[in-house]
Amino acid sequence: LNSDEVASLLAEPWVAPIKIDLTGNNTEGNAMLHAVGRHQIPLLVVIAPDGQEVFKGDFYTVDQVVEAVNEAKSLK
């Protein structure tokens, strides 16, 4: 995710990046991971504004992230 293109996309006003810290008893974070059906890190989930899951994976390239975020944008 360390690319200017991804950083620019994640800074868009319609994007709500969420980082979950699993080092403690994080009830809300664990609930979110349970909701997407995974409980490992790293995990990237891209969800469109309509709630549709566009991408979910624990290994991804910059191109995959850009494509998923742009697809989510098209579904808003």
N, CA, C and O of each residue as an XYZ file, in Angstrom:
304
protein
N       0.815     -1.202      0.000
C       0.000      0.000      0.000
C       0.852      1.256      0.000
O       0.329      2.369     -0.041
N       2.153      1.079      0.046
C       3.050      2.228      0.066
C       3.343      2.713     -1.347
O       4.442      2.533     -1.871
N       2.338      3.327     -1.944
C       2.528      3.942     -3.257
C       1.740      5.240     -3.274
O       0.728      5.376     -2.586
N       2.207      6.178     -4.057
C       1.510      7.459     -4.155
C       0.092      7.277     -4.681
O      -0.830      7.960     -4.237
N      -0.082      6.359     -5.624
C      -1.403      6.144     -6.217
C      -2.399      5.621     -5.183
O      -3.529      6.104     -5.111
N      -1.986      4.643     -4.386
C      -2.872      4.105     -3.347
C      -3.123      5.157     -2.275
O      -4.260      5.331     -1.836
N      -2.087      5.856     -1.851
C      -2.254      6.897     -0.834
C      -3.237      7.960     -1.302
O      -4.065      8.431     -0.522
N      -3.148      8.335     -2.562
C      -4.062      9.329     -3.121
C      -5.501      8.824     -3.114
O      -6.418      9.562     -2.753
N      -5.703      7.569     -3.511
C      -7.058      6.993     -3.508
C      -7.627      6.913     -2.096
O      -8.799      7.219     -1.878
N      -6.793      6.499     -1.134
C      -7.278      6.357      0.238
C      -7.572      7.703      0.895
O      -8.252      7.762      1.919
N      -7.061      8.779      0.308
C      -7.322     10.121      0.837
C      -8.592     10.738      0.261
O      -9.000     11.820      0.684
N      -9.217     10.066     -0.694
C     -10.452     10.587     -1.292
C     -11.541     10.706     -0.218
O     -11.599      9.880      0.693
N     -12.400     11.722     -0.316
C     -13.424     11.934      0.716
C     -14.460     10.812      0.816
O     -15.109     10.673      1.852
N     -14.624     10.026     -0.218
C     -15.611      8.948     -0.188
C     -15.023      7.634      0.328
O     -15.734      6.634      0.430
N     -13.717      7.632      0.656
C     -13.046      6.436      1.177
C     -12.919      6.553      2.692
O     -12.546      7.603      3.215
N     -13.232      5.463      3.390
C     -13.119      5.429      4.852
C     -12.194      4.279      5.250
O     -12.664      3.198      5.605
N     -10.874      4.511      5.192
C      -9.962      3.436      5.577
C     -10.070      3.154      7.075
O     -10.149      4.074      7.888
N     -10.073      1.884      7.420
C     -10.180      1.473      8.821
C      -9.021      0.537      9.115
O      -8.797     -0.434      8.392
N      -8.292      0.829     10.173
C      -7.190     -0.026     10.606
C      -7.588     -0.622     11.950
O      -7.985      0.100     12.865
N      -7.479     -1.938     12.065
C      -7.890     -2.614     13.290
C      -6.656     -3.128     14.020
O      -5.846     -3.859     13.449
N      -6.518     -2.742     15.281
C      -5.421     -3.191     16.128
C      -5.878     -4.428     16.900
O      -6.818     -4.354     17.692
N      -5.224     -5.550     16.676
C      -5.612     -6.797     17.338
C      -4.711     -7.153     18.514
O      -4.763     -8.278     19.010
N      -3.886     -6.211     18.968
C      -2.966     -6.527     20.056
C      -3.659     -6.601     21.406
O      -3.115     -7.205     22.330
N      -4.815     -6.023     21.553
C      -5.545     -6.053     22.817
C      -6.921     -6.647     22.616
O      -7.197     -7.260     21.585
N      -7.768     -6.469     23.580
C      -9.143     -6.965     23.498
C      -9.988     -5.919     22.781
O     -10.658     -5.109     23.421
N      -9.953     -5.940     21.473
C     -10.641     -4.957     20.646
C     -11.961     -5.561     20.163
O     -12.014     -6.197     19.110
N     -13.008     -5.360     20.931
C     -14.303     -5.965     20.635
C     -14.843     -5.521     19.283
O     -15.293     -6.353     18.496
N     -14.804     -4.222     19.004
C     -15.322     -3.707     17.733
C     -14.504     -4.225     16.549
O     -15.063     -4.619     15.526
N     -13.193     -4.220     16.694
C     -12.332     -4.706     15.625
C     -12.548     -6.181     15.347
O     -12.626     -6.599     14.192
N     -12.645     -6.967     16.406
C     -12.898     -8.399     16.233
C     -14.253     -8.640     15.590
O     -14.396     -9.558     14.782
N     -15.247     -7.836     15.931
C     -16.579     -7.973     15.330
C     -16.530     -7.668     13.832
O     -17.189     -8.339     13.037
N     -15.748     -6.653     13.448
C     -15.624     -6.322     12.026
C     -14.953     -7.457     11.261
O     -15.384     -7.804     10.161
N     -13.913     -8.031     11.828
C     -13.240     -9.148     11.170
C     -14.165    -10.353     11.070
O     -14.185    -11.045     10.052
N     -14.923    -10.600     12.116
C     -15.895    -11.696     12.089
C     -16.938    -11.457     10.991
O     -17.350    -12.392     10.304
N     -17.355    -10.211     10.834
C     -18.379     -9.871      9.839
C     -17.905    -10.157      8.411
O     -18.712    -10.501      7.548
N     -16.603    -10.015      8.162
C     -16.081    -10.287      6.819
C     -15.563    -11.718      6.680
O     -15.072    -12.105      5.620
N     -15.673    -12.492      7.745
C     -15.336    -13.906      7.664
C     -13.864    -14.259      7.747
O     -13.466    -15.359      7.362
N     -13.059    -13.345      8.241
C     -11.622    -13.620      8.388
C     -11.145    -13.058      9.719
O     -11.698    -12.085     10.233
N     -10.115    -13.684     10.265
C      -9.564    -13.173     11.518
C      -8.048    -13.309     11.526
O      -7.449    -13.736     12.513
N      -7.443    -12.938     10.409
C      -5.992    -12.950     10.346
C      -5.519    -11.608      9.809
O      -6.281    -10.854      9.202
N      -4.267    -11.335     10.044
C      -3.676    -10.125      9.509
C      -2.440    -10.525      8.707
O      -1.812    -11.530      9.040
N      -2.071     -9.794      7.682
C      -2.809     -8.633      7.185
C      -4.059     -9.059      6.424
O      -4.130    -10.164      5.885
N      -5.012     -8.190      6.392
C      -6.242     -8.417      5.641
C      -6.698     -7.085      5.075
O      -6.764     -6.084      5.788
N      -7.007     -7.082      3.808
C      -7.548     -5.895      3.157
C      -8.916     -6.248      2.612
O      -9.068     -7.212      1.862
N      -9.907     -5.465      2.993
C     -11.260     -5.639      2.473
C     -11.686     -4.306      1.883
O     -11.600     -3.269      2.541
N     -12.145     -4.339      0.644
C     -12.674     -3.141     -0.006
C     -14.171     -3.364     -0.169
O     -14.612     -4.319     -0.810
N     -14.939     -2.459      0.427
C     -16.396     -2.555      0.400
C     -16.942     -1.305     -0.274
O     -16.580     -0.185      0.086
N     -17.809     -1.504     -1.249
C     -18.419     -0.385     -1.970
C     -19.414      0.331     -1.062
O     -19.868     -0.235     -0.068
N     -19.753      1.570     -1.398
C     -20.724      2.318     -0.593
C     -22.066      1.601     -0.426
O     -22.774      1.833      0.554
N     -22.417      0.736     -1.375
C     -23.686      0.011     -1.256
C     -23.562     -1.236     -0.378
O     -24.530     -1.979     -0.218
N     -22.367     -1.471      0.195
C     -22.150     -2.605      1.081
C     -21.613     -3.844      0.397
O     -21.314     -4.838      1.058
N     -21.487     -3.798     -0.923
C     -20.980     -4.947     -1.674
C     -19.481     -5.100     -1.454
O     -18.726     -4.136     -1.585
N     -19.053     -6.312     -1.121
C     -17.634     -6.592     -0.959
C     -16.999     -6.721     -2.340
O     -17.394     -7.569     -3.140
N     -16.014     -5.875     -2.607
C     -15.366     -5.832     -3.913
C     -14.076     -6.652     -3.916
O     -13.737     -7.283     -4.917
N     -13.366     -6.640     -2.802
C     -12.090     -7.348     -2.713
C     -11.852     -7.762     -1.277
O     -12.171     -7.028     -0.342
N     -11.278     -8.966     -1.113
C     -10.841     -9.413      0.213
C      -9.633    -10.308      0.009
O      -9.696    -11.290     -0.730
N      -8.539     -9.969      0.664
C      -7.352    -10.793      0.523
C      -6.284    -10.447      1.542
O      -6.269     -9.356      2.111
N      -5.392    -11.400      1.758
C      -4.284    -11.169      2.686
C      -2.958    -10.968      1.948
O      -1.916    -10.756      2.568
N      -3.015    -11.038      0.631
C      -1.862    -10.751     -0.209
C      -2.381    -10.015     -1.429
O      -3.312    -10.482     -2.085
N      -1.793     -8.871     -1.741
C      -2.330     -8.051     -2.821
C      -1.243     -7.141     -3.363
O      -0.271     -6.815     -2.681
N      -1.439     -6.746     -4.599
C      -0.515     -5.827     -5.252
C      -1.133     -4.431     -5.286
O      -2.325     -4.256     -5.036
N      -0.308     -3.459     -5.595
C      -0.803     -2.089     -5.750
C      -1.883     -2.051     -6.823
O      -2.916     -1.405     -6.643
N      -1.653     -2.733     -7.930
C      -2.639     -2.735     -9.017
C      -3.976     -3.319     -8.563
O      -5.029     -2.801     -8.935
N      -3.951     -4.389     -7.767
C      -5.196     -4.976     -7.274
C      -5.945     -4.006     -6.368
O      -7.170     -3.904     -6.439
N      -5.215     -3.298     -5.521
C      -5.845     -2.342     -4.612
C      -6.462     -1.199     -5.403
O      -7.605     -0.816     -5.151
N      -5.726     -0.659     -6.345
C      -6.236      0.442     -7.171
C      -7.480     -0.005     -7.930
O      -8.477      0.716     -7.969
N      -7.426     -1.180     -8.529
C      -8.574     -1.697     -9.276
C      -9.790     -1.879     -8.361
O     -10.906     -1.518     -8.736
N      -9.583     -2.430     -7.175
C     -10.694     -2.671     -6.251
C     -11.313     -1.364     -5.769
O     -12.537     -1.245     -5.707
N     -10.485     -0.391     -5.428
C     -11.013      0.893     -4.951
C     -11.763      1.601     -6.075
O     -12.820      2.186     -5.839
N     -11.235      1.556     -7.279
C     -11.933      2.177     -8.411
C     -13.243      1.463     -8.722
O     -14.228      2.104     -9.087
N     -13.259      0.137     -8.582
C     -14.509     -0.600     -8.781
C     -15.536     -0.210     -7.718
O     -16.713     -0.016     -8.022
N     -15.081     -0.099     -6.474
C     -15.989      0.312     -5.397
C     -16.554      1.699     -5.679
O     -17.735      1.956     -5.444
N     -15.710      2.586     -6.180
C     -16.158      3.947     -6.504
C     -17.253      3.921     -7.559
O     -18.202      4.703     -7.492
N     -17.128      3.030     -8.528
C     -18.122      2.967     -9.605
C     -19.468      2.446     -9.113
O     -20.481      2.622     -9.791
N     -19.496      1.812     -7.952
C     -20.734      1.251     -7.409
C     -21.441      2.193     -6.445
O     -22.491      1.850     -5.902
N     -20.874      3.379     -6.228
C     -21.510      4.288     -5.260
C     -22.703      4.995     -5.829
O     -23.339      5.789     -5.136
